[in-house]
Amino acid sequence: MVGPSISKEQRDATNRRLKIGMVVLIGISGGLVSLQVDPTPAQIAAAVGVSLVVGAALTWFVVRTLREFSPKR
């Protein structure tokens, strides 16, 4: 019988990096979108901060929803 190709620790580390990457991508995206209206540095920081919070909430929702469809291990 063939077992998994990666260990549970490696899988957990990869999943954690993907979650962090998704949150950071959404946060940076919010900051870049705010550049279209010629913001002050404080407004850019606020846009990135709010986008990071939205990204964390969206990541939590997606992971929770996809957990229903993943096979039980």
ABEGO torsion letter per residue (X at the ends): XBBBABBAAAAAAAAAAAAAAAAAAAAAAAAAAAAAAGBBAAAAAAAAAAAAAAAAAAAAAAAAAAAAABBBX
